């Protein structure tokens, strides 16, 4: 499974963080762009044309180009520098926030960032194991419905807790299924 992390670099505070790690590259791009737009709105005191910015981001990603969207403010200029690889928010020409989406397996990250990504990656794998097990047991069930998705989260979280105490992953998943048997039956019915 490929994992994609949104990396946010705050240039004024000289720090980086990973606000999202997911296996959905489009969700990562959407998150990155949403964060950039929010910062741009803040920098321009809300006097921005959001549709113009969204269109510029879309063109940059689709055409692998770099596009700059600038909105002159009363005392400063707030700009978005959009490229296929990320978005930079500039105030008076200085980059204040840089955001990008990286493929986790192909990038060197700092130790705290690696720990954050590793935790998310392990949880996604655990969640996928729970989902596959439910699909095997209930092949005709709709796993995309809200009740099913919530149940997958509950079972995965329960198993993750036991794994955190040092228990084996297979045992933890089995135990989570046993503990949540009543809820599983409520959502999917009795096993065939």
Secondary structure, 3 states (H helix, E strand, C coil): CCCEEEEEEECCCCEEEEEEEECCHHHHHHHHHHHHHHHHHHHCCCCCCHHHHHHHHHHHHHHCCEEEEEEECCCCEEEEEEECCEEEEEECCEEEEEEEEEEHHHCCCCHHHHHHHHHHHHHHHHHHHHHHHHHHHCCCCCCCCHHHHHHHHHHHHHHHHHHHCCCCHHHHHHHHHHHCHHHHHHHHCCCC
